[in-house]
């Protein structure tokens, strides 16, 4: 269940790390369109634009910079939760 909750966060983090929707898709086993859809849904749910897309690639908006540490923490804690549940 936790994996479903954090999937869009993982997509966002992977896009930022890869610097490309296409490369993130390859890493995650998604199409570029699938990555774009997940980012758009996340931005819609949060009510903010997280990424600036242009011909030079992409960059984080101010909002993206601000939420990035929280997203990293959520992913980290979700991983810890999954590990703990596996031990029970």
Backbone atoms as SQL, in Angstrom:
CREATE TABLE atoms (id INTEGER PRIMARY KEY, chain TEXT, resi INTEGER, resn TEXT, atom TEXT, x REAL, y REAL, z REAL);
INSERT INTO atoms VALUES
  (1, 'A', 1, 'UNK', 'N', 0.814, -1.193, 0.000),
  (2, 'A', 1, 'UNK', 'CA', 0.000, 0.000, 0.000),
  (3, 'A', 1, 'UNK', 'C', 0.859, 1.258, 0.000),
  (4, 'A', 2, 'UNK', 'N', 1.899, 1.284, 0.776),
  (5, 'A', 2, 'UNK', 'CA', 2.774, 2.447, 0.851),
  (6, 'A', 2, 'UNK', 'C', 3.379, 2.768, -0.508),
  (7, 'A', 3, 'UNK', 'N', 3.654, 1.739, -1.294),
  (8, 'A', 3, 'UNK', 'CA', 4.240, 1.966, -2.613),
  (9, 'A', 3, 'UNK', 'C', 3.306, 2.783, -3.493),
  (10, 'A', 4, 'UNK', 'N', 2.008, 2.530, -3.391),
  (11, 'A', 4, 'UNK', 'CA', 1.047, 3.295, -4.179),
  (12, 'A', 4, 'UNK', 'C', 1.009, 4.749, -3.733),
  (13, 'A', 5, 'UNK', 'N', 1.082, 4.978, -2.458),
  (14, 'A', 5, 'UNK', 'CA', 1.022, 6.328, -1.913),
  (15, 'A', 5, 'UNK', 'C', 2.227, 7.149, -2.355),
  (16, 'A', 6, 'UNK', 'N', 3.373, 6.551, -2.409),
  (17, 'A', 6, 'UNK', 'CA', 4.598, 7.301, -2.694),
  (18, 'A', 6, 'UNK', 'C', 5.021, 7.262, -4.159),
  (19, 'A', 7, 'UNK', 'N', 4.260, 6.601, -5.027),
  (20, 'A', 7, 'UNK', 'CA', 4.704, 6.429, -6.409),
  (21, 'A', 7, 'UNK', 'C', 4.940, 7.754, -7.124),
  (22, 'A', 8, 'UNK', 'N', 4.012, 8.688, -7.026),
  (23, 'A', 8, 'UNK', 'CA', 4.184, 9.973, -7.706),
  (24, 'A', 8, 'UNK', 'C', 5.387, 10.730, -7.151),
  (25, 'A', 9, 'UNK', 'N', 5.628, 10.593, -5.869),
  (26, 'A', 9, 'UNK', 'CA', 6.810, 11.232, -5.282),
  (27, 'A', 9, 'UNK', 'C', 8.083, 10.622, -5.859),
  (28, 'A', 10, 'UNK', 'N', 8.092, 9.303, -6.020),
  (29, 'A', 10, 'UNK', 'CA', 9.257, 8.635, -6.601),
  (30, 'A', 10, 'UNK', 'C', 9.457, 9.052, -8.055),
  (31, 'A', 11, 'UNK', 'N', 8.361, 9.194, -8.785),
  (32, 'A', 11, 'UNK', 'CA', 8.458, 9.654, -10.175),
  (33, 'A', 11, 'UNK', 'C', 9.070, 11.054, -10.199),
  (34, 'A', 12, 'UNK', 'N', 8.573, 11.940, -9.358),
  (35, 'A', 12, 'UNK', 'CA', 9.095, 13.308, -9.294),
  (36, 'A', 12, 'UNK', 'C', 10.586, 13.304, -8.960),
  (37, 'A', 13, 'UNK', 'N', 10.967, 12.577, -7.937),
  (38, 'A', 13, 'UNK', 'CA', 12.368, 12.516, -7.531),
  (39, 'A', 13, 'UNK', 'C', 13.244, 11.951, -8.647),
  (40, 'A', 14, 'UNK', 'N', 12.773, 10.934, -9.334),
  (41, 'A', 14, 'UNK', 'CA', 13.536, 10.328, -10.429),
  (42, 'A', 14, 'UNK', 'C', 13.695, 11.300, -11.588),
  (43, 'A', 15, 'UNK', 'N', 12.642, 12.057, -11.903),
  (44, 'A', 15, 'UNK', 'CA', 12.732, 13.067, -12.964),
  (45, 'A', 15, 'UNK', 'C', 13.805, 14.090, -12.609),
  (46, 'A', 16, 'UNK', 'N', 13.796, 14.559, -11.381),
  (47, 'A', 16, 'UNK', 'CA', 14.781, 15.554, -10.950),
  (48, 'A', 16, 'UNK', 'C', 16.190, 14.970, -11.016),
  (49, 'A', 17, 'UNK', 'N', 16.366, 13.753, -10.527),
  (50, 'A', 17, 'UNK', 'CA', 17.685, 13.118, -10.530),
  (51, 'A', 17, 'UNK', 'C', 18.186, 12.853, -11.944),
  (52, 'A', 18, 'UNK', 'N', 17.293, 12.439, -12.841),
  (53, 'A', 18, 'UNK', 'CA', 17.679, 12.117, -14.218),
  (54, 'A', 18, 'UNK', 'C', 17.746, 13.358, -15.109),
  (55, 'A', 19, 'UNK', 'N', 17.023, 14.398, -14.736),
  (56, 'A', 19, 'UNK', 'CA', 17.002, 15.610, -15.535),
  (57, 'A', 19, 'UNK', 'C', 16.190, 15.494, -16.805),
  (58, 'A', 20, 'UNK', 'N', 15.357, 14.460, -16.881),
  (59, 'A', 20, 'UNK', 'CA', 14.606, 14.211, -18.107),
  (60, 'A', 20, 'UNK', 'C', 13.427, 13.296, -17.826),
  (61, 'A', 21, 'UNK', 'N', 12.284, 13.607, -18.445),
  (62, 'A', 21, 'UNK', 'CA', 11.119, 12.741, -18.315),
  (63, 'A', 21, 'UNK', 'C', 11.391, 11.403, -18.998),
  (64, 'A', 22, 'UNK', 'N', 12.049, 11.453, -20.153),
  (65, 'A', 22, 'UNK', 'CA', 12.320, 10.225, -20.913),
  (66, 'A', 22, 'UNK', 'C', 13.250, 9.298, -20.139),
  (67, 'A', 23, 'UNK', 'N', 14.350, 9.846, -19.609),
  (68, 'A', 23, 'UNK', 'CA', 15.300, 9.023, -18.850),
  (69, 'A', 23, 'UNK', 'C', 14.668, 8.485, -17.580),
  (70, 'A', 24, 'UNK', 'N', 13.842, 9.307, -16.924),
  (71, 'A', 24, 'UNK', 'CA', 13.145, 8.845, -15.722),
  (72, 'A', 24, 'UNK', 'C', 12.204, 7.704, -16.078),
  (73, 'A', 25, 'UNK', 'N', 11.515, 7.836, -17.206),
  (74, 'A', 25, 'UNK', 'CA', 10.612, 6.781, -17.649),
  (75, 'A', 25, 'UNK', 'C', 11.343, 5.477, -17.894),
  (76, 'A', 26, 'UNK', 'N', 12.501, 5.565, -18.539),
  (77, 'A', 26, 'UNK', 'CA', 13.298, 4.361, -18.798),
  (78, 'A', 26, 'UNK', 'C', 13.691, 3.692, -17.483),
  (79, 'A', 27, 'UNK', 'N', 14.078, 4.495, -16.506),
  (80, 'A', 27, 'UNK', 'CA', 14.505, 3.961, -15.213),
  (81, 'A', 27, 'UNK', 'C', 13.334, 3.332, -14.448),
  (82, 'A', 28, 'UNK', 'N', 12.145, 3.924, -14.596),
  (83, 'A', 28, 'UNK', 'CA', 10.977, 3.465, -13.853),
  (84, 'A', 28, 'UNK', 'C', 10.111, 2.465, -14.622),
  (85, 'A', 29, 'UNK', 'N', 10.440, 2.247, -15.896),
  (86, 'A', 29, 'UNK', 'CA', 9.632, 1.353, -16.713),
  (87, 'A', 29, 'UNK', 'C', 8.324, 1.999, -17.152),
  (88, 'A', 30, 'UNK', 'N', 8.346, 3.305, -17.345),
  (89, 'A', 30, 'UNK', 'CA', 7.178, 4.058, -17.790),
  (90, 'A', 30, 'UNK', 'C', 7.482, 4.739, -19.116),
  (91, 'A', 31, 'UNK', 'N', 6.446, 5.083, -19.843),
  (92, 'A', 31, 'UNK', 'CA', 6.639, 5.909, -21.032),
  (93, 'A', 31, 'UNK', 'C', 6.849, 7.351, -20.585),
  (94, 'A', 32, 'UNK', 'N', 7.339, 8.184, -21.502),
  (95, 'A', 32, 'UNK', 'CA', 7.504, 9.604, -21.205),
  (96, 'A', 32, 'UNK', 'C', 6.150, 10.203, -20.853),
  (97, 'A', 33, 'UNK', 'N', 5.128, 9.775, -21.564),
  (98, 'A', 33, 'UNK', 'CA', 3.768, 10.234, -21.313),
  (99, 'A', 33, 'UNK', 'C', 3.294, 9.837, -19.912),
  (100, 'A', 34, 'UNK', 'N', 3.625, 8.632, -19.495),
  (101, 'A', 34, 'UNK', 'CA', 3.264, 8.158, -18.157),
  (102, 'A', 34, 'UNK', 'C', 3.924, 8.983, -17.069),
  (103, 'A', 35, 'UNK', 'N', 5.186, 9.317, -17.294),
  (104, 'A', 35, 'UNK', 'CA', 5.911, 10.164, -16.336),
  (105, 'A', 35, 'UNK', 'C', 5.245, 11.531, -16.279),
  (106, 'A', 36, 'UNK', 'N', 4.997, 12.103, -17.439),
  (107, 'A', 36, 'UNK', 'CA', 4.373, 13.421, -17.521),
  (108, 'A', 36, 'UNK', 'C', 3.014, 13.431, -16.820),
  (109, 'A', 37, 'UNK', 'N', 2.241, 12.381, -17.025),
  (110, 'A', 37, 'UNK', 'CA', 0.927, 12.270, -16.393),
  (111, 'A', 37, 'UNK', 'C', 1.059, 12.260, -14.868),
  (112, 'A', 38, 'UNK', 'N', 2.007, 11.493, -14.348),
  (113, 'A', 38, 'UNK', 'CA', 2.199, 11.411, -12.899),
  (114, 'A', 38, 'UNK', 'C', 2.649, 12.747, -12.317),
  (115, 'A', 39, 'UNK', 'N', 3.514, 13.450, -13.022),
  (116, 'A', 39, 'UNK', 'CA', 3.971, 14.764, -12.549),
  (117, 'A', 39, 'UNK', 'C', 2.809, 15.756, -12.571),
  (118, 'A', 40, 'UNK', 'N', 2.039, 15.749, -13.645),
  (119, 'A', 40, 'UNK', 'CA', 0.888, 16.655, -13.748),
  (120, 'A', 40, 'UNK', 'C', -0.116, 16.380, -12.635),
  (121, 'A', 41, 'UNK', 'N', -0.353, 15.104, -12.350),
  (122, 'A', 41, 'UNK', 'CA', -1.294, 14.737, -11.281),
  (123, 'A', 41, 'UNK', 'C', -0.767, 15.195, -9.923),
  (124, 'A', 42, 'UNK', 'N', 0.516, 15.017, -9.670),
  (125, 'A', 42, 'UNK', 'CA', 1.114, 15.457, -8.416),
  (126, 'A', 42, 'UNK', 'C', 1.014, 16.975, -8.280),
  (127, 'A', 43, 'UNK', 'N', 1.359, 17.689, -9.349),
  (128, 'A', 43, 'UNK', 'CA', 1.273, 19.150, -9.320),
  (129, 'A', 43, 'UNK', 'C', -0.169, 19.594, -9.080),
  (130, 'A', 44, 'UNK', 'N', -1.114, 18.915, -9.689),
  (131, 'A', 44, 'UNK', 'CA', -2.528, 19.241, -9.505),
  (132, 'A', 44, 'UNK', 'C', -2.965, 18.999, -8.065),
  (133, 'A', 45, 'UNK', 'N', -2.568, 17.869, -7.513),
  (134, 'A', 45, 'UNK', 'CA', -2.940, 17.532, -6.136),
  (135, 'A', 45, 'UNK', 'C', -2.329, 18.511, -5.139),
  (136, 'A', 46, 'UNK', 'N', -1.097, 18.941, -5.400),
  (137, 'A', 46, 'UNK', 'CA', -0.433, 19.880, -4.490),
  (138, 'A', 46, 'UNK', 'C', -0.846, 21.325, -4.763),
  (139, 'A', 47, 'UNK', 'N', -1.355, 21.584, -5.960),
  (140, 'A', 47, 'UNK', 'CA', -1.769, 22.932, -6.312),
  (141, 'A', 47, 'UNK', 'C', -0.621, 23.867, -6.623),
  (142, 'A', 48, 'UNK', 'N', 0.521, 23.309, -7.014),
  (143, 'A', 48, 'UNK', 'CA', 1.697, 24.112, -7.353),
  (144, 'A', 48, 'UNK', 'C', 2.416, 23.496, -8.551),
  (145, 'A', 49, 'UNK', 'N', 3.160, 24.321, -9.275),
  (146, 'A', 49, 'UNK', 'CA', 4.008, 23.837, -10.362),
  (147, 'A', 49, 'UNK', 'C', 5.367, 23.499, -9.749),
  (148, 'A', 50, 'UNK', 'N', 5.835, 22.281, -9.972),
  (149, 'A', 50, 'UNK', 'CA', 7.084, 21.813, -9.371),
  (150, 'A', 50, 'UNK', 'C', 8.274, 21.899, -10.312),
  (151, 'A', 51, 'UNK', 'N', 8.002, 21.761, -11.609),
  (152, 'A', 51, 'UNK', 'CA', 9.083, 21.716, -12.595),
  (153, 'A', 51, 'UNK', 'C', 8.860, 22.735, -13.699),
  (154, 'A', 52, 'UNK', 'N', 9.951, 23.359, -14.114),
  (155, 'A', 52, 'UNK', 'CA', 9.958, 24.229, -15.290),
  (156, 'A', 52, 'UNK', 'C', 10.518, 23.420, -16.434),
  (157, 'A', 53, 'UNK', 'N', 9.764, 23.321, -17.516),
  (158, 'A', 53, 'UNK', 'CA', 10.227, 22.571, -18.682),
  (159, 'A', 53, 'UNK', 'C', 10.561, 23.559, -19.784),
  (160, 'A', 54, 'UNK', 'N', 11.746, 23.392, -20.395),
  (161, 'A', 54, 'UNK', 'CA', 12.131, 24.234, -21.525),
  (162, 'A', 54, 'UNK', 'C', 13.050, 23.442, -22.440),
  (163, 'A', 55, 'UNK', 'N', 13.517, 24.079, -23.518),
  (164, 'A', 55, 'UNK', 'CA', 14.341, 23.298, -24.459),
  (165, 'A', 55, 'UNK', 'C', 15.703, 22.914, -23.903),
  (166, 'A', 56, 'UNK', 'N', 16.123, 23.542, -22.828),
  (167, 'A', 56, 'UNK', 'CA', 17.392, 23.178, -22.198),
  (168, 'A', 56, 'UNK', 'C', 17.235, 22.052, -21.177),
  (169, 'A', 57, 'UNK', 'N', 16.026, 21.555, -21.042),
  (170, 'A', 57, 'UNK', 'CA', 15.770, 20.490, -20.079),
  (171, 'A', 57, 'UNK', 'C', 14.726, 20.919, -19.075),
  (172, 'A', 58, 'UNK', 'N', 14.970, 20.636, -17.814),
  (173, 'A', 58, 'UNK', 'CA', 14.016, 21.023, -16.788),
  (174, 'A', 58, 'UNK', 'C', 14.747, 21.487, -15.554),
  (175, 'A', 59, 'UNK', 'N', 14.026, 22.232, -14.739),
  (176, 'A', 59, 'UNK', 'CA', 14.584, 22.704, -13.471),
  (177, 'A', 59, 'UNK', 'C', 13.450, 22.812, -12.464),
  (178, 'A', 60, 'UNK', 'N', 13.809, 22.810, -11.217),
  (179, 'A', 60, 'UNK', 'CA', 12.823, 22.939, -10.157),
  (180, 'A', 60, 'UNK', 'C', 12.351, 24.381, -10.052),
  (181, 'A', 61, 'UNK', 'N', 11.065, 24.568, -9.825),
  (182, 'A', 61, 'UNK', 'CA', 10.540, 25.890, -9.500),
  (183, 'A', 61, 'UNK', 'C', 10.871, 26.146, -8.028),
  (184, 'A', 62, 'UNK', 'N', 10.559, 27.330, -7.556),
  (185, 'A', 62, 'UNK', 'CA', 10.754, 27.610, -6.132),
  (186, 'A', 62, 'UNK', 'C', 9.945, 26.641, -5.278),
  (187, 'A', 63, 'UNK', 'N', 8.711, 26.360, -5.719),
  (188, 'A', 63, 'UNK', 'CA', 7.868, 25.398, -4.999),
  (189, 'A', 63, 'UNK', 'C', 8.512, 24.007, -5.012),
  (190, 'A', 64, 'UNK', 'N', 9.065, 23.620, -6.159),
  (191, 'A', 64, 'UNK', 'CA', 9.745, 22.328, -6.260),
  (192, 'A', 64, 'UNK', 'C', 10.921, 22.231, -5.306),
  (193, 'A', 65, 'UNK', 'N', 11.679, 23.307, -5.213),
  (194, 'A', 65, 'UNK', 'CA', 12.820, 23.349, -4.278),
  (195, 'A', 65, 'UNK', 'C', 12.337, 23.184, -2.841),
  (196, 'A', 66, 'UNK', 'N', 11.228, 23.821, -2.530),
  (197, 'A', 66, 'UNK', 'CA', 10.717, 23.790, -1.157),
  (198, 'A', 66, 'UNK', 'C', 10.159, 22.430, -0.770),
  (199, 'A', 67, 'UNK', 'N', 9.505, 21.737, -1.700),
  (200, 'A', 67, 'UNK', 'CA', 8.904, 20.445, -1.348),
  (201, 'A', 67, 'UNK', 'C', 9.879, 19.280, -1.470),
  (202, 'A', 68, 'UNK', 'N', 10.971, 19.466, -2.205),
  (203, 'A', 68, 'UNK', 'CA', 11.927, 18.370, -2.431),
  (204, 'A', 68, 'UNK', 'C', 12.403, 17.713, -1.127),
  (205, 'A', 69, 'UNK', 'N', 12.835, 18.454, -0.115),
  (206, 'A', 69, 'UNK', 'CA', 13.283, 17.771, 1.116),
  (207, 'A', 69, 'UNK', 'C', 12.177, 16.944, 1.771),
  (208, 'A', 70, 'UNK', 'N', 10.949, 17.428, 1.702),
  (209, 'A', 70, 'UNK', 'CA', 9.827, 16.699, 2.297),
  (210, 'A', 70, 'UNK', 'C', 9.541, 15.418, 1.519),
  (211, 'A', 71, 'UNK', 'N', 9.616, 15.506, 0.211),
  (212, 'A', 71, 'UNK', 'CA', 9.393, 14.322, -0.621),
  (213, 'A', 71, 'UNK', 'C', 10.473, 13.279, -0.359),
  (214, 'A', 72, 'UNK', 'N', 11.704, 13.718, -0.238),
  (215, 'A', 72, 'UNK', 'CA', 12.790, 12.779, 0.099),
  (216, 'A', 72, 'UNK', 'C', 12.510, 12.095, 1.446),
  (217, 'A', 73, 'UNK', 'N', 12.054, 12.862, 2.437),
  (218, 'A', 73, 'UNK', 'CA', 11.750, 12.291, 3.751),
  (219, 'A', 73, 'UNK', 'C', 10.595, 11.305, 3.682),
  (220, 'A', 74, 'UNK', 'N', 9.560, 11.650, 2.934),
  (221, 'A', 74, 'UNK', 'CA', 8.408, 10.755, 2.793),
  (222, 'A', 74, 'UNK', 'C', 8.842, 9.428, 2.187),
  (223, 'A', 75, 'UNK', 'N', 9.644, 9.485, 1.130),
  (224, 'A', 75, 'UNK', 'CA', 10.118, 8.262, 0.484),
  (225, 'A', 75, 'UNK', 'C', 10.982, 7.451, 1.447),
  (226, 'A', 76, 'UNK', 'N', 11.847, 8.130, 2.181),
  (227, 'A', 76, 'UNK', 'CA', 12.706, 7.444, 3.148),
  (228, 'A', 76, 'UNK', 'C', 11.869, 6.760, 4.233),
  (229, 'A', 77, 'UNK', 'N', 10.913, 7.483, 4.789),
  (230, 'A', 77, 'UNK', 'CA', 10.097, 6.915, 5.860),
  (231, 'A', 77, 'UNK', 'C', 9.169, 5.817, 5.345),
  (232, 'A', 78, 'UNK', 'N', 8.687, 5.942, 4.128),
  (233, 'A', 78, 'UNK', 'CA', 7.870, 4.874, 3.549),
  (234, 'A', 78, 'UNK', 'C', 8.695, 3.595, 3.407),
  (235, 'A', 79, 'UNK', 'N', 9.959, 3.753, 3.023),
  (236, 'A', 79, 'UNK', 'CA', 10.848, 2.596, 2.914),
  (237, 'A', 79, 'UNK', 'C', 11.069, 1.949, 4.278),
  (238, 'A', 80, 'UNK', 'N', 11.269, 2.770, 5.304),
  (239, 'A', 80, 'UNK', 'CA', 11.431, 2.239, 6.654),
  (240, 'A', 80, 'UNK', 'C', 10.171, 1.510, 7.109),
  (241, 'A', 81, 'UNK', 'N', 9.011, 2.055, 6.802),
  (242, 'A', 81, 'UNK', 'CA', 7.751, 1.418, 7.149),
  (243, 'A', 81, 'UNK', 'C', 7.602, 0.066, 6.479),
  (244, 'A', 82, 'UNK', 'N', 7.946, -0.004, 5.199),
  (245, 'A', 82, 'UNK', 'CA', 7.869, -1.278, 4.478),
  (246, 'A', 82, 'UNK', 'C', 8.825, -2.301, 5.073),
  (247, 'A', 83, 'UNK', 'N', 10.031, -1.860, 5.459),
  (248, 'A', 83, 'UNK', 'CA', 10.997, -2.770, 6.069),
  (249, 'A', 83, 'UNK', 'C', 10.493, -3.274, 7.400),
  (250, 'A', 84, 'UNK', 'N', 9.933, -2.381, 8.192),
  (251, 'A', 84, 'UNK', 'CA', 9.422, -2.776, 9.514),
  (252, 'A', 84, 'UNK', 'C', 8.258, -3.751, 9.379),
  (253, 'A', 85, 'UNK', 'N', 7.363, -3.463, 8.435),
  (254, 'A', 85, 'UNK', 'CA', 6.228, -4.365, 8.216),
  (255, 'A', 85, 'UNK', 'C', 6.692, -5.738, 7.781),
  (256, 'A', 86, 'UNK', 'N', 7.748, -5.782, 6.988),
  (257, 'A', 86, 'UNK', 'CA', 8.285, -7.072, 6.529),
  (258, 'A', 86, 'UNK', 'C', 8.865, -7.886, 7.687),
  (259, 'A', 87, 'UNK', 'N', 9.337, -7.198, 8.707),
  (260, 'A', 87, 'UNK', 'CA', 9.906, -7.876, 9.869),
  (261, 'A', 87, 'UNK', 'C', 8.842, -8.404, 10.819),
  (262, 'A', 88, 'UNK', 'N', 7.655, -7.876, 10.739),
  (263, 'A', 88, 'UNK', 'CA', 6.587, -8.254, 11.689),
  (264, 'A', 88, 'UNK', 'C', 6.002, -9.607, 11.293);
